Amino acid sequence: MGAMEGMLTGLQTAFSLQSIFFVMIGVFIGTFIGMLPGLGPISAIAVMIPITFGMDPTVALIMMAGVYYGAIFGGSTSSILLNAPGVSGTVATSFDGYPMAQRGEAGKALAIAAIASFVGGTVSVVLLMLLAPMLASVAISFSPAAYFALMLLGLTAISSLSEGSTIKALISAVAGFMVVTVGIDAQSGTQRFTFGNTNLLDGLDFLVIALGLFALAEVCTLILNRKDKSIQNAHKIGSLKLSKQDWKDMTGPMSRHSIIGFILGVLPGAGATIASFISYITEKRISKNPEEFGKGSVKGLAAPETSNNAATSGAFVPLLSLGIPGSGTTAVLLGAFLVLGVQPGPLLMTDQPDIFWGVIVSMYIGNIFLLILNLPLIPYIAKILMVPRPLLISLVVMFSMIGVYAISFNTFDLYMLLLFGVIGFLMRLFSFPAPPFILAFILGGMLEQSFRQSMTISNGSLSIFFQDPIALSILAVAALSLFIPLISKVRKGKKNN
């Protein structure tokens, strides 16, 4: 079946009243869950699997797909308004979204996020429809050496995530590497840095660290600066209207990172979180005014929001075409497929085209619903900022703790949340940037795993990284990414002298 015939089948499936109704339910539930710190799409889909027993498999999967990309769409809200990422894929959104809210432009920030999310999601769905079979073969051609090179490329941009001292950024990144090694080594089965505590055997959850370093650290800062008049603008919602300059600033990032995010989403294991960080870093690197990033840049907000939604659709490529989950959420979705009696893989497109194309076309509908749902609600959502600060602080702490506890139902994670809240506050106090810590934590595990797999394949020879053409190409880009900024700094220093 060709793409055109498949699209017609998908249109027929997705535009039935039943499918449209369940798409609406899915994106609404996903958006709401995404707004709550810590309660990500993985938990939502896991809870919905038993609810979908007896439902038509196509309709059930369309609804759960809606929950997935709806949660990523809605996760930007708490990142922008409260500096408390709703889902891990929206951590980078807070870097510029929250400063915009702090200076009284919350409405504008939410509008930019909604539009960028819509564009990223829509473009990626088009690419998914046209390129899914071809990209599936590209995804499985990525060797462990190529994955190592890709993770290394991400890490070369640590200096781009820091304002001020590069040394402090590197120290922060090293700390992130240290934390990610806690737990049982997946390859050898030995315990590392658990200190005999069984609660640390599975390592530390990403959201525990992200909510601690961002949400609780922000709470500590608000408490100490409660009499500071410079943050009075944080109560202002501002206009939703975007200027011509805003649209101009958004156009480039949205067009670039729709594609970048989709490609990174296709790679199994990469996902929306890594895609959003790499897009943010890339946009900052190519910007003529990189000093604006981290202070409320329109480009700095549009880039990760476009990318994380594009990556969400990209993650369906290996899932639908190969039966390989491209992210943690699609791993749960794979389980949902199997429970509903659907076997994703190369035969899904030919044996059950209504499911394959129905899910894809439903994403068009879902993205339209998300935009219609979110834009009119922005003035009401942004009124969260009008809540009295003592109550707002209490709500942030409460939702953060509920979100963390809902992941594992373990009180030990609550203690870890408080610990990283204190660490995050101390990092702010002594000007150690938190983003390099988060980036190193995200990439560290995959970097170590892919390196050790490469060494096993090559019997300990580093030549594997130079024999693999994909790995060699990415390593060359990583080298350029690392040394070009250093050369530029040296040249600037000579000119100033």
C-alpha positions as CSV (number, residue, x, y, z in Angstrom):
1,M,0.0,0.0,0.0
2,G,1.4,3.4,-1.0
3,A,1.5,6.5,1.1
4,M,-1.5,8.0,-0.7
5,E,-3.6,4.9,-0.3
6,G,-2.5,4.6,3.3
7,M,-3.4,8.2,4.0
8,L,-6.9,7.7,2.6
9,T,-7.3,4.7,4.8
10,G,-6.0,6.7,7.8
11,L,-8.4,9.6,7.0
12,Q,-11.3,7.2,6.9
13,T,-10.3,5.7,10.2
14,A,-9.3,8.9,12.0
15,F,-12.2,11.0,10.9
16,S,-14.9,8.7,12.2
17,L,-16.9,10.3,15.1
18,Q,-15.7,7.7,17.5
19,S,-12.0,8.3,16.7
20,I,-12.4,12.1,16.8
21,F,-14.1,11.9,20.2
22,F,-11.3,9.7,21.7
23,V,-8.6,11.9,20.2
24,M,-10.2,14.8,22.0
25,I,-10.2,12.8,25.3
26,G,-6.6,11.7,24.8
27,V,-5.2,15.1,24.2
28,F,-7.2,16.7,27.0
29,I,-6.1,14.1,29.5
30,G,-2.5,14.4,28.2
31,T,-2.5,18.2,28.4
32,F,-3.8,18.2,32.0
33,I,-1.4,15.5,33.1
34,G,1.5,17.3,31.4
35,M,0.8,20.5,33.4
36,L,1.2,18.7,36.7
37,P,4.9,18.4,37.7
38,G,6.2,14.9,37.6
39,L,3.0,13.2,36.3
40,G,4.2,12.3,32.8
41,P,2.7,10.4,29.9
42,I,4.3,7.1,31.1
43,S,2.2,7.0,34.2
44,A,-0.9,8.1,32.3
45,I,-0.6,5.5,29.6
46,A,0.2,2.7,32.1
47,V,-3.0,3.6,34.0
48,M,-5.1,3.7,30.8
49,I,-4.0,0.3,29.5
50,P,-6.5,-1.7,31.7
51,I,-9.2,1.0,31.0
52,T,-9.0,0.2,27.2
53,F,-9.8,-3.5,27.6
54,G,-12.7,-4.3,25.3
55,M,-12.2,-1.2,23.2
56,D,-11.5,-1.3,19.5
57,P,-7.7,-1.5,19.2
58,T,-7.5,1.3,16.7
59,V,-9.5,3.7,18.8
60,A,-7.7,2.8,22.0
61,L,-4.2,3.3,20.5
62,I,-5.3,6.6,18.9
63,M,-6.4,7.8,22.4
64,M,-3.2,6.7,24.1
65,A,-1.1,8.4,21.3
66,G,-3.1,11.5,22.0
67,V,-2.2,11.3,25.7
68,Y,1.5,11.0,24.8
69,Y,1.9,14.1,22.6
70,G,-0.8,16.0,24.6
71,A,1.4,15.6,27.7
72,I,4.5,17.0,26.0
73,F,2.3,19.8,24.6
74,G,0.9,20.6,28.1
75,G,4.2,20.1,30.0
76,S,5.4,23.5,28.9
77,T,2.8,25.2,31.1
78,S,4.4,24.4,34.5
79,S,7.9,24.9,33.1
80,I,7.0,28.5,32.0
81,L,4.8,29.6,34.9
82,L,6.5,27.8,37.8
83,N,9.9,26.6,36.6
84,A,8.7,23.1,37.5
85,P,8.9,20.9,34.3
86,G,5.7,19.0,33.8
87,V,7.5,16.3,31.9
88,S,11.2,15.7,31.3
89,G,10.9,16.8,27.7
90,T,10.1,20.4,28.8
91,V,13.1,21.0,31.0
92,A,14.8,23.1,28.3
93,T,11.6,25.1,27.9
94,S,12.0,26.6,31.4
95,F,15.4,28.1,30.5
96,D,13.8,31.0,28.6
97,G,10.1,30.5,29.2
98,Y,10.3,31.1,33.0
99,P,12.4,34.3,32.7
100,M,9.7,35.6,30.3
101,A,7.0,34.9,32.9
102,Q,9.2,36.6,35.5
103,R,9.3,39.8,33.6
104,G,5.5,39.8,33.0
105,E,5.2,38.1,29.7
106,A,3.6,34.8,30.7
107,G,0.8,35.1,28.1
108,K,3.3,35.7,25.3
109,A,5.5,32.8,26.5
110,L,2.6,30.4,26.6
111,A,1.4,31.5,23.1
112,I,4.9,31.0,21.7
113,A,5.0,27.5,23.2
114,A,1.6,26.6,21.9
115,I,2.3,27.7,18.4
116,A,5.8,26.2,18.3
117,S,4.4,22.9,19.6
118,F,1.7,22.9,17.0
119,V,4.2,23.5,14.2
120,G,6.7,20.9,15.4
121,G,4.0,18.4,15.9
122,T,2.4,19.0,12.5
123,V,5.6,19.0,10.4
124,S,6.8,15.9,12.1
125,V,3.5,14.1,11.4
126,V,3.9,14.9,7.7
127,L,7.5,13.6,7.8
128,L,6.2,10.5,9.7
129,M,3.7,9.8,7.0
130,L,6.2,10.2,4.1
131,L,9.4,8.8,5.5
132,A,8.4,6.2,8.2
133,P,9.5,3.0,6.4
134,M,12.8,4.5,5.1
135,L,13.8,6.2,8.4
136,A,13.1,2.9,10.2
137,S,16.0,1.3,8.3
138,V,18.2,4.3,9.0
139,A,17.4,4.1,12.8
140,I,18.5,0.5,13.1
141,S,21.7,1.3,11.1
142,F,23.0,3.3,14.1
143,S,25.6,1.2,15.8
144,P,26.7,1.6,19.5
145,A,29.7,3.6,18.2
146,A,27.4,6.0,16.4
147,Y,25.3,6.5,19.5
148,F,28.4,7.2,21.5
149,A,29.4,9.8,19.0
150,L,25.9,11.4,19.1
151,M,26.0,11.6,22.9
152,L,29.5,13.0,22.8
153,L,28.2,15.7,20.4
154,G,25.6,16.7,22.9
155,L,28.1,16.9,25.7
156,T,30.4,19.2,23.7
157,A,27.8,21.9,24.1
158,I,28.0,22.0,27.9
159,S,29.8,25.4,27.8
160,S,26.8,26.7,25.8
161,L,24.5,26.0,28.7
162,S,26.5,28.1,31.1
163,E,26.5,31.8,31.8
164,G,29.8,33.0,33.2
165,S,32.5,30.5,34.3
166,T,33.1,27.5,32.0
167,I,34.9,25.8,34.9
168,K,31.8,25.9,37.0
169,A,29.8,24.5,34.1
170,L,32.2,21.6,33.8
171,I,32.1,20.9,37.5
172,S,28.3,20.9,37.3
173,A,28.5,18.4,34.4
174,V,30.9,16.1,36.3
175,A,28.5,16.1,39.2
176,G,25.8,15.0,36.8
177,F,28.0,12.2,35.6
178,M,28.7,11.1,39.1
179,V,25.0,10.9,40.0
180,V,24.0,8.9,36.9
181,T,26.4,6.1,37.9
182,V,24.5,5.4,41.1
183,G,22.8,2.0,41.0
184,I,23.3,-1.4,39.5
185,D,25.7,-1.5,36.5
186,A,23.5,-2.9,33.7
187,Q,26.4,-4.7,32.1
188,S,28.3,-6.3,35.0
189,G,25.4,-6.4,37.6
190,T,27.6,-4.8,40.3
191,Q,26.4,-2.1,42.7
192,R,27.9,1.3,42.3
193,F,27.7,4.1,44.9
194,T,24.7,2.6,46.6
195,F,26.3,2.5,50.1
196,G,24.3,-0.5,50.9
197,N,21.0,1.3,50.5
198,T,18.5,-0.8,48.5
199,N,16.6,2.3,47.5
200,L,19.5,3.3,45.3
201,L,19.8,0.0,43.4
202,D,17.7,1.4,40.5
203,G,19.5,4.7,40.5
204,L,17.8,8.1,40.7
205,D,14.9,9.1,38.6
206,F,15.3,12.0,36.2
207,L,12.3,13.9,37.4
208,V,13.4,13.7,41.1
209,I,16.6,15.6,40.0
210,A,14.9,18.0,37.6
211,L,12.1,19.0,40.0
212,G,14.7,19.4,42.8
213,L,17.2,21.5,40.9
214,F,14.5,23.7,39.3
215,A,11.2,23.7,41.1
216,L,12.3,23.4,44.7
217,A,15.4,25.5,44.2
218,E,13.1,28.2,42.8
219,V,10.9,27.9,45.8
220,C,13.8,28.5,48.1
221,T,14.8,31.5,46.1
222,L,11.2,32.9,46.2
223,I,11.1,32.5,49.9
224,L,14.4,34.3,50.5
225,N,13.5,37.1,48.0
226,R,9.9,37.5,49.1
227,K,10.5,41.2,49.8
228,D,12.4,41.8,46.6
229,K,10.5,44.4,44.5
230,S,12.3,43.3,41.3
231,I,10.1,40.2,41.0
232,Q,6.8,42.0,41.2
233,N,6.3,41.6,37.4
234,A,6.0,37.9,38.0
235,H,2.4,38.4,38.8
236,K,1.6,40.0,35.4
237,I,0.2,37.9,32.6
238,G,0.9,40.3,29.8
239,S,-0.6,40.2,26.3
240,L,-0.9,37.1,24.1
241,K,-0.3,39.1,21.0
242,L,3.0,38.4,19.2
243,S,4.8,41.2,17.4
244,K,6.2,40.9,13.8
245,Q,9.6,40.6,15.3
246,D,8.4,37.7,17.5
247,W,7.1,35.9,14.5
248,K,10.3,36.6,12.6
249,D,12.4,35.2,15.5
250,M,10.2,32.1,15.8
251,T,10.1,31.2,12.1
252,G,13.8,30.0,11.8
253,P,13.8,27.9,15.0
254,M,10.5,26.3,14.2
255,S,11.5,25.3,10.6
256,R,14.9,24.0,11.7
257,H,14.0,22.1,14.8
258,S,10.9,20.5,13.4
259,I,13.3,18.4,11.3
260,I,16.0,18.1,13.9
261,G,13.6,17.0,16.6
262,F,11.9,14.5,14.3
263,I,15.2,12.9,13.3
264,L,16.4,12.6,16.9
265,G,13.0,11.2,17.9
266,V,13.4,8.5,15.4
267,L,16.6,7.2,17.1
268,P,15.6,4.6,19.7
269,G,16.5,5.9,23.1
270,A,16.9,9.5,22.2
271,G,13.4,10.9,22.8
272,A,12.0,14.4,23.4
273,T,14.3,15.3,26.3
274,I,17.5,14.9,24.4
275,A,16.0,16.5,21.3
276,S,14.9,19.6,23.2
277,F,18.4,20.0,24.8
278,I,20.2,19.6,21.5
279,S,17.9,22.0,19.7
280,Y,18.3,24.6,22.4
281,I,22.1,24.3,22.3
282,T,22.1,24.4,18.5
283,E,20.0,27.5,18.4
284,K,22.2,29.2,20.9
285,R,25.3,28.3,19.0
286,I,24.0,29.7,15.7
287,S,22.4,32.8,17.2
288,K,23.9,36.2,16.6
289,N,22.9,37.2,20.1
290,P,23.6,34.1,22.3
291,E,23.8,36.3,25.4
292,E,20.0,36.7,25.2
293,F,19.5,33.0,25.9
294,G,18.5,32.1,29.4
295,K,17.0,35.6,29.9
296,G,13.8,35.2,28.0
297,S,14.7,34.7,24.4
298,V,11.9,34.0,21.9
299,K,14.3,31.7,19.9
300,G,15.4,30.0,23.1
301,L,11.7,29.1,23.9
302,A,10.6,28.2,20.4
303,A,13.5,25.9,19.6
304,P,13.0,23.3,22.4
305,E,9.2,23.5,22.2
306,T,9.2,22.7,18.5
307,S,11.8,20.0,18.9
308,N,10.2,18.0,21.8
309,N,6.9,17.8,20.0
310,A,8.5,16.8,16.7
311,A,10.5,14.1,18.6
312,T,7.3,12.8,20.0
313,S,6.0,11.9,16.5
314,G,9.4,10.7,15.5
315,A,9.4,8.2,18.3
316,F,6.5,6.4,16.5
317,V,8.7,5.5,13.5
318,P,10.7,2.7,15.2
319,L,7.6,1.7,17.2
320,L,5.2,1.3,14.3
321,S,7.7,0.2,11.6
322,L,10.0,-2.1,13.6
323,G,8.3,-2.7,16.9
324,I,11.2,-1.0,18.7
325,P,10.3,1.7,21.3
326,G,12.0,5.0,20.6
327,S,11.5,6.4,24.2
328,G,10.3,5.3,27.6
329,T,6.7,6.3,26.8
330,T,6.7,4.4,23.5
331,A,8.0,1.4,25.5
332,V,4.8,1.5,27.5
333,L,2.8,2.0,24.3
334,L,4.5,-1.1,22.9
335,G,3.0,-3.0,25.9
336,A,-0.4,-1.5,25.2
337,F,-0.1,-2.6,21.5
338,L,0.6,-6.2,22.7
339,V,-2.2,-6.2,25.3
340,L,-4.7,-5.1,22.6
341,G,-3.5,-7.9,20.3
342,V,-1.6,-5.7,17.9
343,Q,1.9,-6.6,16.8
344,P,3.8,-3.5,15.7
345,G,6.6,-4.1,13.1
346,P,7.2,-4.3,9.4
347,L,4.0,-6.2,8.7
348,L,1.7,-3.7,10.6
349,M,1.6,-1.4,7.6
350,T,0.3,-4.2,5.2
351,D,-1.7,-6.4,7.6
352,Q,-3.4,-3.7,9.7
353,P,-3.2,-0.4,7.7
354,D,-6.2,1.0,9.5
355,I,-4.2,1.0,12.7
356,F,-0.8,2.2,11.2
357,W,-2.3,5.0,9.2
358,G,-5.1,5.8,11.6
359,V,-2.7,6.6,14.4
360,I,-0.6,8.8,12.1
361,V,-3.5,10.8,10.7
362,S,-5.1,11.1,14.1
363,M,-2.0,13.1,15.1
364,Y,-3.0,15.8,12.6
365,I,-6.4,16.1,14.3
366,G,-4.8,15.9,17.7
367,N,-2.4,18.8,17.0
368,I,-5.3,20.9,15.8
369,F,-7.3,20.1,18.9
370,L,-4.3,20.9,21.1
371,L,-3.9,24.4,19.6
372,I,-7.7,25.1,19.8
373,L,-7.7,23.9,23.4
374,N,-4.6,25.7,24.6
375,L,-4.7,29.1,23.0
376,P,-8.1,30.3,24.3
377,L,-7.2,28.9,27.8
378,I,-3.9,30.8,28.1
379,P,-5.4,33.8,29.9
380,Y,-7.0,31.5,32.5
381,I,-4.0,29.2,32.8
382,A,-1.7,32.1,33.3
383,K,-3.8,33.3,36.2
384,I,-1.8,30.8,38.2
385,L,0.6,33.6,38.6
386,M,-2.1,35.7,40.4
387,V,-2.2,33.1,43.2
388,P,-0.7,34.6,46.4
389,R,2.9,33.7,46.6
390,P,2.7,31.7,49.9
391,L,-0.1,29.6,48.4
392,L,1.7,29.2,45.1
393,I,4.9,28.0,46.8
394,S,2.9,25.5,48.8
395,L,1.2,24.2,45.6
396,V,4.5,23.8,43.7
397,V,6.0,21.8,46.6
398,M,2.9,19.7,46.9
399,F,2.6,18.9,43.2
400,S,6.3,18.2,43.0
401,M,6.1,15.7,45.9
402,I,2.9,14.1,44.6
403,G,4.5,13.7,41.1
404,V,7.7,12.2,42.5
405,Y,5.8,9.8,44.8
406,A,3.5,8.7,42.0
407,I,6.5,7.5,40.0
408,S,7.7,4.8,42.5
409,F,5.4,5.1,45.6
410,N,8.6,5.3,47.6
411,T,9.1,7.9,50.4
412,F,12.9,7.7,49.8
413,D,12.4,9.6,46.5
414,L,10.8,12.4,48.5
415,Y,13.9,12.7,50.6
416,M,16.0,12.7,47.4
417,L,13.7,15.5,46.0
418,L,14.4,17.6,49.1
419,L,18.1,16.9,48.9
420,F,18.4,18.0,45.3
421,G,16.2,21.0,46.1
422,V,18.9,22.1,48.6
423,I,21.7,21.3,46.1
424,G,19.9,23.3,43.4
425,F,19.6,26.3,45.7
426,L,23.3,26.1,46.7
427,M,24.2,25.9,43.0
428,R,22.3,29.1,42.4
429,L,23.8,30.7,45.4
430,F,27.4,30.0,44.2
431,S,26.6,30.5,40.5
432,F,26.9,26.9,39.4
433,P,24.6,26.4,36.4
434,A,22.1,23.5,36.7
435,P,21.5,22.8,32.9
436,P,25.0,21.2,32.4
437,F,24.2,18.9,35.4
438,I,20.9,17.8,33.9
439,L,22.4,17.3,30.4
440,A,25.3,15.2,31.8
441,F,22.8,13.1,33.8
442,I,20.6,12.5,30.7
443,L,23.4,11.6,28.3
444,G,25.8,10.0,30.8
445,G,24.0,6.7,31.0
446,M,23.6,6.3,27.3
447,L,27.2,7.5,26.7
448,E,28.6,4.8,29.1
449,Q,26.4,2.0,27.7
450,S,27.2,2.7,24.1
451,F,30.9,3.0,24.8
452,R,31.1,-0.3,26.6
453,Q,29.0,-2.0,23.9
454,S,31.4,-0.6,21.3
455,M,34.4,-1.9,23.3
456,T,32.8,-5.3,23.6
457,I,32.1,-5.5,19.9
458,S,35.7,-4.4,18.9
459,N,37.5,-6.4,21.7
460,G,38.7,-3.2,23.3
461,S,39.9,-1.4,20.2
462,L,39.1,2.3,19.8
463,S,39.4,1.9,16.0
464,I,35.6,1.1,15.9
465,F,34.8,4.8,16.3
466,F,36.8,5.6,13.1
467,Q,35.7,2.6,11.0
468,D,32.0,3.4,11.4
469,P,31.3,6.2,8.8
470,I,28.3,7.5,10.8
471,A,30.3,7.6,14.0
472,L,33.2,9.2,12.3
473,S,31.0,11.9,10.7
474,I,29.4,12.8,14.1
475,L,32.7,12.8,15.9
476,A,34.0,15.3,13.3
477,V,31.0,17.5,13.9
478,A,31.6,17.2,17.7
479,A,35.2,18.3,17.3
480,L,34.1,21.3,15.3
481,S,31.4,22.1,17.8
482,L,34.0,22.0,20.6
483,F,36.9,23.9,19.0
484,I,35.2,26.6,16.9
485,P,33.9,28.5,20.0
486,L,37.3,28.2,21.7
487,I,39.0,29.6,18.6
488,S,36.5,32.4,18.4
489,K,37.1,33.3,22.1
490,V,40.9,33.4,21.5
491,R,40.4,35.6,18.5
492,K,38.2,38.0,20.4
493,G,40.7,38.1,23.2
494,K,43.5,39.0,20.7
495,K,41.3,41.8,19.2
496,N,40.6,43.2,22.6
497,N,44.3,43.3,23.5
